[in-house]
Amino acid sequence: KVDHLYKLYNNKKQKAFLDELLSLRQAQGNPVERVPIMNKQLLDLYNLYKYVKDLGGSTEVTEKKLWKEVATSMGFESSVMIINALFTHYVHYILPYECK
């Protein structure tokens, strides 16, 4: 349930990000219906966005092969499977927000 994502955040900035992200996806006709899961836990979309943005955005992260750094910054192991899953979640959930 998407409402579970809000349980990850306790500050207004993070909740505002999630509000904007979910609203944008809804407006684009692609609402978030399933929560993203990594290692059997909710994926922190705010921190994923923040780490990627701090490294220059998804294009920069992809071109410079920095997804491993994103994974370790978020506390994940840097296996190919984890890195690919993070990239896939980013593209699916956050990329439309980054491109707005």
C-alpha angles and dihedrals in degrees: 000000000000093000088069089071090069089062088070092064133064102169130076096237093057093045091047089053091052091047091052094045094050093044092050092049090048092049090050090054092248105102121185104253100163128045116237114249129198122176090353091302134100110271112240100233093183094058092042089055092044095051093047092045092049089055092053103274134291096297092053093044091050096044093048093041093238098146088103089059090049090052094051092044088057092050098256127129112255098239119145090246093054093044092050092047092051091049091048092049091048093052093045100043109021112023094081088054093048090050097049 
